[in-house]
């Protein structure tokens, strides 16, 4: 962390050197010139010797806040915020704002930085007031809107978050439809918690206007349809979800099959399931098909299907089900142990053995120096269920 901070601080030191050189050219007193030169090099020496606090103090003594040095002071304040010294960052930026004679652009930039300080400190009410002031004066509006949007999301004030997202889209041209749809879904779930289904439906319609492909809005609407006994409507919504994004099939599979059964459309549900199973090979569908086979053809057929599937597509959840079938006597006793060992071996072969404690790089080989972050002696054996 200290190396990162020093790297960020070096450009500041270089700027001070340039600023002092200009200042020294205008000074006629050789005594003052020598004093400032000595102080600058003293600060640079502190910086190079990894004593950033002393270096900062020297640079602060050298540079008074004025329109020529305000950018440097704001940079130092931002560095403090990144280091977690939020109180010092707040004092820096408050000091800048209090100085007379600043350009309007400099003052608004300092207000924006101070608002970020308040957010980092958890003073969301103060940050909100600052960003609102900036927006009212049309100063740094997109940046202030983004920060204000983040505050409202932290506070879970979805109505205000939606309003700010709409304003941000208008001001910046950035597409916010998918985000606004999520805010509407949050308000719909709040309405459902209060048993206000009509309000929930209005919010969900709004969500789909913002994002016509919104998966979450369809998922909530399907739940509402089930609650109201509209199983046909729920089936259609679940099928839309699967068509829009197959990765959500495991999430909708059980409620879809239940809705099909409640609607008296069991064959429709099974046909759609078979269609999904052909295209989506995730373990959830495999386990469900194993369950169907067990009910229809018995445990032996289910065990045989699962063995064949896991041989090419190993899975921890699949292995757990396979062990259950073996314990129930549905696997060939002579070959079941070999099958289980083969599946386990394939699972283990896919797992990395080592991970860097610094950057997370993983692999099967130990490295004294991490190939990713280049740190030494940080690559160790992985511990846990699939490790040591």
Secondary structure, 3 states (H helix, E strand, C coil): CHHHHHHHHHHHHHHHHHHHHHHHHHCCCHHHHHHHHHHHHHHHHHHHCCCHHHHHHHHHHHCCCCCCCHHHHHHHHHHHHHHCCHHHHHHHHHHHHHCCCCCHHHHHHHHHHHHHHHHHHCCHHHHHHHHHHHHHCCCCHHHHHHHHHHHHHHCCCHHHHHHHHHHHHHHHCCCCHHHHHHHHHHHHHHHHHCCCHHHHHHHHHHHHHHCCCCHHHHHHHHHHHHHCCCHHHHHHHHHHHHHHCHHHHHHHHHHHHHHHHHCCCHHHHHHHHHHHHHHCCCHHHHHHHHHHHHHHHCHHHHHHHHHHHHHHCCCHHHHHHHHHHHHCCCCCHHHHHHHHHHHHHHHHHCCCCEEECCCCCEECCCCCECCCCCCECCEEECCCCCCC
